[in-house]
Amino acid sequence: MESTAKKKNGVLTKIIDMITGIFMPIVPAIAGAGMLKALLAIISLLGILSTESETYILLEMISDAAFYFLPLLLANSAAKTFSVNPYIAMAIAGALVHPTFIGLLNNSIETGNAVRFLAFPVTVATYSSSVVPIILAVWFMSYVEPFIDKIVHKSIKLIMVPLLTLAIVAPVTLVLLGPLGALIGSGLGDTVTFLNEHVSWLAPTVVGILNPLLVMTGMHYVLISLGINSLATIGIDTVVGPGMLISNVSQGAAAFAVAVKTKNSSVRQLAISSGISALLGITEPVLYGISLRFKKPLISAMVGGGLGGLFIGVMNVGRYAQVAPSLVSLPSYIGPDGFSNFIYAIIGCIIAFSASFIIQIFLGIEDPEEEAAASEIGKEVVLEPDQAEEALVN
């Protein structure tokens, strides 16, 4: 039984490590592009720049580039994760978004004639901004490339390994893996859409409650990948980003409540600094320094996260860009319909902050003053010569 459990944990750990290795390297690129999109939304709503102007169009193009060519970014990071040649992987990703391939598929839609590779039909699918297809392709490549490298003589490896890898992996991707990945990706998107239409309150509520525990286990990286996929498929993320934002705010509030209640200066300093960090999207300091240490702040943060998550779920709040879940990223909640989504996001943050802060004030903590005092016992006391003489006399 124990060995089975270890094996399951090992598989789960490998999956989490794989997802982390693939998605985390590309976060800066898509986060920067996401914030630029948010900035453009503000500029457009305030009428600072016309959406018809060439400047706006060029800036919009720049903000779209990281998402449109997302398969190439993922190909690079996935290749490093699966230990294959990143440039061959990117070449395969390039085939998925190549203008000629897109033209063939568009022509197939217009004429009704299937595109074929040899005798195999190529399924019509959109791969720009896609996530799953290229990951499946690079995973398949991780078996093909090493096998070819093993059987090809070293004198011709430089030419034959890339040639055969491209010749095998790219067609299989176009015919089989790409459509399968597109189906999986659209399925995830459809799941999010279903939740939004029928139980919109559920998913962000659960994320708001459980996010601290997910961060502890590393499972939040799985959520990040789902959020990226949701943005790529339906253009909005109403589950991952909003839920994690609310959770981070509630954890920051719990830390500030600890700072108010504690009489220990070192705990107060840690609570304030880690609370600010949580509001800026980095929760590890408050999680490991405050919440898990004192336990009650974790409870307060989970309750506050659940209440805030429930509100943004009911109001169907979503983010329109992949950015860090922090107060700084709130502009990413400004959408094409104006500021209502943005305002609801702010209200959700206020609910989460207030609930977590008030609950933690009432719960309090076991202040470690006695621990600090106890740590003074046993310390060597060093006296100055005149103090020592006085002590002996007395």
C-alpha positions, -999 to +999 in steps of 0.1 A: +000+000+000+028+024+009+047+018-023+015+023-043+009+056-026+045+067-032+042+057-069+010+078-072+027+108-055+056+103-078+034+104-109+015+135-096+048+152-088+061+145-123+029+159-138+031+191-117+068+195-125+061+191-162+033+217-162+055+240-142+084+236-165+063+243-196+043+273-185+064+292-160+091+303-185+065+319-208+047+338-180+068+370-183+060+373-221+023+367-217+021+388-185+037+418-203+014+414-233-016+410-209-008+442-191-003+460-224-038+448-234-052+461-201-035+495-207-050+497-242-084+489-228-081+519-204-067+541-232-097+532-254-124+537-228-110+571-218-107+582-254-070+590-252-063+572-284-086+562-313-089+525-319-087+533-356-053+550-353-022+533-366-005+537-332-033+519-314-034+491-341+004+486-338+002+485-300-027+460-302-006+439-326+023+439-302+000+429-273-015+401-294+018+386-307+026+366-276-008+350-276-011+345-314+023+328-314+018+310-281+025+276-297+060+287-305+066+300-270+053+267-255+073+247-280+105+262-267+097+257-230+082+222-236+113+212-256+134+221-226+111+202-203+111+171-224+148+174-232+146+177-270+159+202-295+139+235-289+145+248-324+130+217-341+101+219-317+096+256-326+097+247-363+069+222-358+049+249-339+056+273-368+040+248-392+008+250-372+005+288-376+021+291-411+001+313-435+001+285-462-014+260-438-040+285-426-048+293-462-053+256-470-077+252-441-097+283-450-100+271-485-112+237-472-139+255-453-150+274-483-150+246-508-158+217-485-129+197-499-107+181-472-070+189-470-050+157-472-015+146-463-010+115-485-042+095-478-049+111-444-073+140-440-061+170-421-088+182-396-097+219-398-087+235-365-073+269-354-039+266-337-029+302-332-032+309-294-036+272-288-020+254-259-025+216-259-016+207-295+020+217-294+025+202-260+013+168-274+036+173-304+067+179-283+058+151-260+056+128-291+089+143-303+105+133-270+102+097-281+109+101-318+141+123-316+160+101-291+151+069-311+164+084-344+195+097-326+202+062-314+198+044-347+215+070-370+252+068-375+271+096-359+286+108-392+252+119-405+234+127-373+236+165-378+215+162-410+194+131-406+181+135-370+165+169-376+153+158-411+136+126-398+123+142-367+105+170-387+094+145-414+077+123-388+065+146-360+052+175-381+028+153-402+016+133-373+009+166-355-010+180-384-030+149-389-035+134-354-020+152-324-030+188-334-067+180-339-067+159-307-050+187-288-075+212-302-103+190-291-090+188-256-084+225-254-118+233-267-132+208-242-116+226-213-129+259-227-164+244-230-162+232-194-154+267-182-183+280-203-206+254-189-196+264-153-201+301-161-236+295-175-249+270-149-229+274-117-208+305-122-203+309-084-188+275-078-153+275-095-140+309-082-154+301-048-135+268-046-103+284-059-107+312-034-109+287-006-084+261-016-057+282-033-034+284-002-034+246-001-028+243-038+002+266-035+015+244-007+014+214-030+024+231-062-010+223-077-016+260-085+006+256-116-021+233-130-046+262-125-023+286-142-022+264-173-060+262-173-063+299-171-040+304-201-060+278-220-093+296-211-079+329-223-067+313-255-100+295-263-128+319-251-109+351-245-117+355-208-108+337-175-135+336-149-121+308-128-084+308-122-073+345-122-102+359-103-102+331-077-064+334-071-067+372-069-093+370-042-073+343-023-041+364-024-060+395-011-076+375+017-042+361+027-027+396+028-056+408+050-051+379+074-014+389+077-023+425+084-048+414+111-019+394+127+002+425+126-025+444+145-030+417+171+005+406+179+027+422+205+058+406+191+077+431+170+094+405+147+061+388+140+045+422+132+073+431+108+070+398+091+032+400+089+033+435+074+059+427+048+044+393+038+009+409+037+021+435+012+038+407-008+005+388-009-014+418-022+012+420-050+006+384-059+034+365-040+019+345-011+046+322-001+060+345+026+027+349+043+018+312+038+049+298+053+058+326+077+024+334+091-005+312+080+010+278+086+029+289+116-002+302+135-029+281+117-058+306+124-047+330+097-050+302+072-086+296+083-094+333+080-078+336+046-097+305+033-131+318+046-124+353+032-113+338-001-145+318-003-168+347+004-150+370-021-149+341-046-186+336-042-193+372-050-171+374-081-186+340-092-222+352-089-212+385-108-193+364-134-162+385-130-133+376-154-099+388-164-091+395-201-053+390-199-028+365-183-013+386-155-002+379-119-032+377-095-025+409-076-040+444-070-016+458-095-032+436-122-068+449-117-067+468-150-068+434-167-104+432-156-114+461-178-132+446-207-150+456-239-182+463-220-167+491-198-158+492-162-185+471-146-164+439-145-135+460-131-157+474-104-171+440-094-135+427-092-127+456-068-158+449-047-148+412-045-114+422-033-129+444-006-152+416+005-123+391+008-101+416+025-127+427+050-140+392+059-105+378+063-093+407+084-123+408+107-123+370+112-086+370+120-090+399+145-116+379+164-097+346+162-064+361+172-032+341+175-011+325+203+013+354+205+049+341+207+060+366+233+067+337+258+088+319+232+109+351+227+113+354+265+122+317+268+148+321+242+166+346+264+170+320+291+202+302+289+220+329+270+255+336+284+255+369+304+287+389+298+294+415+325+318+444+323+347+443+349+332+469+371+298+452+369+314+418+378+332+433+408+299+449+420+281+416+416+307+398+437+305+424+464+268+422+466 
